[in-house]
Amino acid sequence: MKNVLTVMKKEFARFFGDKRMVLMMLLPAILIYVVYSFMGTAMRNMFAPDEDYTPVAYVVNMPEKVGPWILGVGIDIVDIETSEVPGVKERISDKEADICIVFPIDFDRLVAAYDAQAPGAGPAPNIEIYYNSTRPDSAEAFARINYVLNEYEASLANKFDINKGIEDSDRATAEDVAASIISMLMPLLLMIFLFSGCSAIAPESIAGEKERGTLATLLVTPLGRSELAAGKILSLATLSFLSGLVTAVATILSLPKLMGGAEDMIDVGIYSVADYFFLAIIILSTILLLVAIISIISAFAKTIKEATSTIMPLMIIVMLVGVSGMFGGSSQTNPLYYIIPLYNSVQGMSGVFSLDYSAMNIVVSGISNLIYAVIGGFILTKMFNSEKIMFSR
């Protein structure tokens, strides 16, 4: 264990002694926070209507009974003649006007007299509405008008009500909504972050030292090859965890901004200490597995460039597995799914983030990843013992 700790101290000194590598660990987190915040603000400004703006509806043949309904949703009414409609439509196309509504003449009488079941009833009275969906204020005005007219139509033949006076018909709690959103996004993002952290560090530590010849020096020392493999994997896993943790925190902080300031919808405070404990089991075991796999690939490579290009197919696999968590609904309940490498990590994360998981399945996932990592360490040890692999340059 002393020799393993010596290797770990060497790796930590190499990493933290290089300001460039530390900056490369922090830079993705900073960029993610800045970019997500900027994108959220830009999209909110682009698609959200101005809160202080009152839409204006240009109306032809304004019905006496409909007017109060429109005014009630915060839309001003300007009465115009039929001859003015083409000009208003042109202004709407030019994003200079909000909405134009053309009612049939004597609309209230036509509606009262219309009976869809009567023989030869003909078409119902038709209302023409013109708006510009690319202008947020116009689209908002149309949504309000459409809602008002549907409500008015329903009031004319009100045979029954749905959930009248009931405010809690939607039984999903705020925690359920937050957990649903986070469980869709975070497993994929976390898998990408963890893989990125491992792939940024492991090739430099193994293929880089092999390329520079320093690994050959270590191999001729009394240090055991298994101790060297264990030290490499544990130190790289620790550094990868720090990298993934920093990036994940930045992502969680920036998600509400990306989604338009939905701070109430995305609240990580809904998770308990036990939830974070099981999440830590998944993350740490996943990092050990990824580091073991990438270390093996790096040991085969002759240069850092070769190692980096060789692990790219693995990144595609990680992303595909991560995407499966977005569309799979609730997490799997069968423990057999939790012995499948990488897929078990995504299912475990989805379960924890959605607050619907089995502690046994999380433990199975963690133990499985740990076993795979130990097997990877054994393979890496065998590779360190092979002169053909270690000294090929």
Secondary structure, DSSP 8 states (H G I E B T S, - for coil): -HHHHHHHHHHHHHHHT-HHHHHHHHHHHHHHHHHHHHHHHHHHHHHS--TT---EEEEES--TTTHHHHHHTT-EEEE--GGGHHHHHHHHHTTS--EEEE--TTHHHHHHH--TTSTT--S----EEEE-TTSHHHHHHHHHHHHHHHHHHHHHT----SSTT-S------HHHHHHHHHHHHHHHHHHHHHHHHHHHHHHHHTHHHHHHTHHHHHHTSS--HHHHHHHHHHHHHHHHHHHHHHHHHHHHHHHHHHTTS-TTT--GGGS-HHHHHHHHHHHHHHHHHHHHHHHHHHHH-SSHHHHHHHTHHHHHHHHHHHHHHHHS-S----GGGGGSTTHHHHHHHHHHHTT---HHHHHHHHHHHHHHHHHHHHHHHHHHT-HHHHT--
